[in-house]
Amino acid sequence: MITEEKIKEATVGLLQRASTTLPSDILAALKEAYEKEDSPPAKMQLKAILDNVDIAGKNTKPICQDTGVPLFYVKIGKVYYGDIGKAINEGVMEATKKVPLRPNAVHPLSRKNPGNNVGRNMPYINYKVTGEPWLEIIAFPKGAGSENMSALAMLVPSQGVKGVKEFVLNTVVKAGSNPCPPTVIGVGVGGSADIAMKLAKEALLRPITQRHEEPEIAKLETELKDALNMLGIGPMGLGGRATVLGVNVEYAYCHTASLPVAVNVQCWAARKSSCRIHPDGKIEYL
Amino acid sequence: MEYHLKTPLSAEDVKKLKLGDIVYLSGKIYTARDEAHMHILHEIKEGKKIPIELKGMAVYHCGPIVKKIKEGVWELVAAGPTTSSRMNSLEPEFIEKTGVRAIIGKGGMNKGVSDAMAKHGCVYLAFTGGAAILAAKGLNKVEGVYLEELGMPEAVWIMNAENFGPLVVGITAHGENMFVNLAEEIKKNEVEARKKLGI
């Protein structure tokens, strides 16, 4: 049975995995960037990144001290489940002590830090209902250096795809060295203001090696990636080839009078981890 | 060039550093982010004496993960740099009032800061963002904490570093700024990128 205790256990396991290891597509892209880089300072940055990931993994320690704010995506299948929100909250509190994670969540105005990464609306959980015979949880801890560089534009329809490209380019140039490049760029097009922002972040859940299923969008992703890597911002903004590791675009139909576009920037430490909890209570980490 | 330096730093120590030089730093290093900068500047403005001596010291833009073992004893888990540009508006006054000789962080700082660095003899040293375990190795040991009430990320952690690095000189004590220079190049590259995108 899927109990709250199981969900809590999975939450701790996911946060531990997410903060101490990198997804294989990201690690492969960083290694490739290291091979291709020919400027010595850029190569040195990528070497430090790869060495750091290696030591962190071997010692089960957080890759980056900014272990982010705890964001989750939960896909509820045809299974029994208890109070998911309560179970995830408890898991976050336990993981904060156990991993340990840095207590990052503070009141937005008083800046008071409760010390356990839990407060009003945090952890933030995105729910989806599916027809699968399991409960799926994705932990997506998000650091602030990259998140602070994210942006939204409400374009007018006449600006079209050129306007979208322009906004993505401007956002990456403006972000410069700040979001810990080489970054992954999530782009959300259409929907509404909030939907575009949500899609931009959800785009980051897809592996960077996997292009969008529609050829037109896939072409836009490749075109943006190639152009952004001409900028020369480079690893940690010290100049070099690798400015972005990937660009993923998601879209939603929108009102005939609007064209929202959002960019969610992800640092090179593009951490995420997912699992399925089966009806027999077995946790399968993906 | 590669240098191994120890805090407190002298004016001569930092004035010889050129853009792109590599530095390994030993001795006391103090972490300070947004809240600590604001708090320390406020205390100085009020004429109060702060319990740490920052003259000649290195300030590190970092909010580490620290595990308390027992009263007064901590284990340093992870300690990479945070985005320095958040402190752009605070740093010129901070450098002037405290007399720090080195700011360590990531992503660089603006012209206002490099002008202040030239005026007061201070350098900016960049460490690889996100490389938190490598950083913790070089920082070696937590000696104490000031302003712990600000919470783990924002408190001032006093580290005893041993060859912390490699740190890249990003702004010299003469005000040369690698990040401002690079922004000019990126502007030129942007023209080509726009052509490629057909915009």
Chai-1 contact restraints between the chains, C-beta under 6 A:
chainA,res_idxA,chainB,res_idxB,connection_type,confidence,min_distance_angstrom,max_distance_angstrom,comment,restraint_id
A,Q45,B,T128,contact,1.0,0.0,6.0,A-B,restraint_1
A,A48,B,T128,contact,1.0,0.0,6.0,A-B,restraint_2
A,A48,B,A131,contact,1.0,0.0,6.0,A-B,restraint_3
A,A48,B,L134,contact,1.0,0.0,6.0,A-B,restraint_4
A,N52,B,A131,contact,1.0,0.0,6.0,A-B,restraint_5
A,N52,B,I133,contact,1.0,0.0,6.0,A-B,restraint_6
A,N52,B,L134,contact,1.0,0.0,6.0,A-B,restraint_7
A,I55,B,I133,contact,1.0,0.0,6.0,A-B,restraint_8
A,A56,B,I133,contact,1.0,0.0,6.0,A-B,restraint_9
A,K61,B,I133,contact,1.0,0.0,6.0,A-B,restraint_10
A,P62,B,A78,contact,1.0,0.0,6.0,A-B,restraint_11
A,C64,B,G80,contact,1.0,0.0,6.0,A-B,restraint_12
A,C64,B,G130,contact,1.0,0.0,6.0,A-B,restraint_13
A,C64,B,A132,contact,1.0,0.0,6.0,A-B,restraint_14
A,Q65,B,P64,contact,1.0,0.0,6.0,A-B,restraint_15
A,Q65,B,I65,contact,1.0,0.0,6.0,A-B,restraint_16
A,Q65,B,A78,contact,1.0,0.0,6.0,A-B,restraint_17
A,Q65,B,A79,contact,1.0,0.0,6.0,A-B,restraint_18
A,Q65,B,G80,contact,1.0,0.0,6.0,A-B,restraint_19
A,Q65,B,A132,contact,1.0,0.0,6.0,A-B,restraint_20
A,P100,B,I65,contact,1.0,0.0,6.0,A-B,restraint_21
A,P100,B,K67,contact,1.0,0.0,6.0,A-B,restraint_22
A,R102,B,I65,contact,1.0,0.0,6.0,A-B,restraint_23
A,R102,B,P153,contact,1.0,0.0,6.0,A-B,restraint_24
A,P103,B,M152,contact,1.0,0.0,6.0,A-B,restraint_25
A,N113,B,G151,contact,1.0,0.0,6.0,A-B,restraint_26
A,G145,B,T83,contact,1.0,0.0,6.0,A-B,restraint_27
A,K162,B,I199,contact,1.0,0.0,6.0,A-B,restraint_28
A,K165,B,L197,contact,1.0,0.0,6.0,A-B,restraint_29
A,K165,B,I199,contact,1.0,0.0,6.0,A-B,restraint_30
A,E166,B,I199,contact,1.0,0.0,6.0,A-B,restraint_31
A,V173,B,E190,contact,1.0,0.0,6.0,A-B,restraint_32
A,S177,B,G107,contact,1.0,0.0,6.0,A-B,restraint_33
A,S177,B,G108,contact,1.0,0.0,6.0,A-B,restraint_34
A,N178,B,T83,contact,1.0,0.0,6.0,A-B,restraint_35
A,N178,B,S85,contact,1.0,0.0,6.0,A-B,restraint_36
A,N178,B,G107,contact,1.0,0.0,6.0,A-B,restraint_37
A,C180,B,G129,contact,1.0,0.0,6.0,A-B,restraint_38
A,C180,B,G130,contact,1.0,0.0,6.0,A-B,restraint_39
A,A227,B,A193,contact,1.0,0.0,6.0,A-B,restraint_40
A,A227,B,K196,contact,1.0,0.0,6.0,A-B,restraint_41
A,A227,B,L197,contact,1.0,0.0,6.0,A-B,restraint_42
A,M230,B,N189,contact,1.0,0.0,6.0,A-B,restraint_43
A,M230,B,E192,contact,1.0,0.0,6.0,A-B,restraint_44
A,M230,B,A193,contact,1.0,0.0,6.0,A-B,restraint_45
A,L231,B,I186,contact,1.0,0.0,6.0,A-B,restraint_46
A,L231,B,N189,contact,1.0,0.0,6.0,A-B,restraint_47
A,L231,B,A193,contact,1.0,0.0,6.0,A-B,restraint_48
A,G232,B,E185,contact,1.0,0.0,6.0,A-B,restraint_49
A,G232,B,I186,contact,1.0,0.0,6.0,A-B,restraint_50
A,G232,B,N189,contact,1.0,0.0,6.0,A-B,restraint_51
A,I233,B,I186,contact,1.0,0.0,6.0,A-B,restraint_52
A,M236,B,T128,contact,1.0,0.0,6.0,A-B,restraint_53
A,M236,B,G129,contact,1.0,0.0,6.0,A-B,restraint_54
A,G237,B,G107,contact,1.0,0.0,6.0,A-B,restraint_55
A,G239,B,L182,contact,1.0,0.0,6.0,A-B,restraint_56
A,A269,B,G130,contact,1.0,0.0,6.0,A-B,restraint_57
